[in-house]
Amino acid sequence: MVVGEVAEGVDLLVVGAGPGGYTAALRAAVLGRSVLLVDRLGDSGIGGVCLQVGCIPSKALIEVADVAHRAGGLGDAGLTVRDVSVDLDRFQDWKAGKVGGLTGAVSGLLRRAGVEVAAGEFRFTRPGSGVLQSADDRPPRHLQYTDVLLATGSRPVELPGLPRDGLRVLDSTDALALRSLPRSMAVVGGGYIGLELGTAFAKLGSKVTVIEALDRLLPGVDAALLRPVRQRLEALGVDVLLGHRVEGFEDGVVTATAGSGVVRVPAEKMVVAIGRRPNTDGLGLNKIGITPDGAGLLAVGPDRMAAPHVAAIGDITAGPALAHKATAEGEVAAEALCGKPAAFDPAAVPAVVFSDPEIAVAGLSPEEARAQGMDVAVARLPLSASGRAATMGATEGFTQLVVDRSVDAVVGVHIVGPHASELIAEGVLAIEMAASPLDLLASIHPHPTLSEMTSDVARVLLHQPAGATVPAPAAS
């Protein structure tokens, strides 16, 4: 700090107002800390990528696209709907209203808790001190903090040689802001973001091609869970190119190569969804003796502390970059910074892909459980066994249960099917509570619902001989 500059004292400084950051700020304020929450966008950035340009906007688009598509897909049930269309321009205004309402709600919580929110870019100058630089012409604020929590999130990775221009080469944020429907779209990246966007735009009427450099979609997801999704993509007319690398995009044609072969894909827009990079550069971490790893991530302990008086959560730490993980970590970090015993040690962190059908997983796969030396039992029940699924006209998928027989406890739940994102919560609770298959079966589930699949697959497991495959029961 330059001589003559006056530093403001800050009790707890939280950098980043995403789900983890604002959750930590609220919890710390409740526990009696005076909190300054800073974000590059200030109040308009509350909720971070998730609320502003990620989770919420993408699910709004997926919902509208799915409703529009399904409206014309129940002809066999006697439902005839003609001339269904989606006005993306009006959709964007509607979406902005929903995002604005949620942003305002969180802002209100912060205000009532006494959390100060400030706009600007923060960087460390030395341990215990830093500068908050506003985007406008206001003078910088020199801050001296007691504790700091870093929750700066991540940003999209750009394709080498084809940087985002926001017009033809888009990232996920750009794609979610489109006000007109492109006739054709190439989605580069077959991870969850690419599949979600590709599926939604295909349902809206775009000709979509997904281009993935690896030899499979959704790396890390069980191939069996992916099978119904691949079938649905084919039915939607989505072309999938595996093992292809994008080399160029010119005059409405994407060029991709696989070995010595070249493929040319017509596309008005190219959406790049090849991953995200943690926002740890530009913070001046070297000034406080912290060095990110090669991927830009910060090492933290179970209490989320990266160094004395410095905590870090969310996308800038190891593990899946998920909003709900960051939220849980924010609670833990806030309690640790307030002197309470706290540790982030979940038995399961659920992961969801809002594909069609949805995929949701919690806990271990059968292979992972066996690799840990567990005595594994697996049961799988097809969705065709569900009467409720039959009435929805959506019977593609299954529910799978993974159990460690040595302790009679559920260690994994995997669902592919409609509303899997909503159903997986019971699986998470079962794993956290070390529930047995009998616990699931003895818990009465309402009928007819998709939730019955959880108790029904437990019944299958309990009634099957070890290693046997039991036919699915008839739909009821």
Secondary structure, DSSP 4 states (H G I P E B T S, - for coil): --TTPPPEEEEEEEE--SHHHHHHHHHHHHTT--EEEEETTGGGGTTHHHHHHSHHHHHHHHHHHHHHHHHTS-GGGT----S----HHHHHHHHHHHHHHHHHHHHHHHHHHT-EEEESEEEEEETTEEEEE-SSSSPPEEEEEEEEEE---EEEPPBTTB---SSSEE-HHHHHT-SS--SEEEEE--SHHHHHHHHHHHHHT-EEEEEESSSSSSTTS-HHHHHHHHHHHHHTT-EEEES-EEEEEETTEEEEEETTEEEEEE-SEEEE-S-EEES-TTS-GGGGT----TTSPBP--TT-EEETTEEE-GGGBSS---HHHHHHHHHHHHHHHTT-------S---EEE-SSSEEEEEE--HHHHHHTT--EEEEEEEGGG-HHHHHHT----EEEEEEETTTTEEEEEEEEETTHHHHHHHHHHHHHTT--HHHHHHSPPPSSSTTHHHHHHHHHHHHSPTT--PPPPPP-
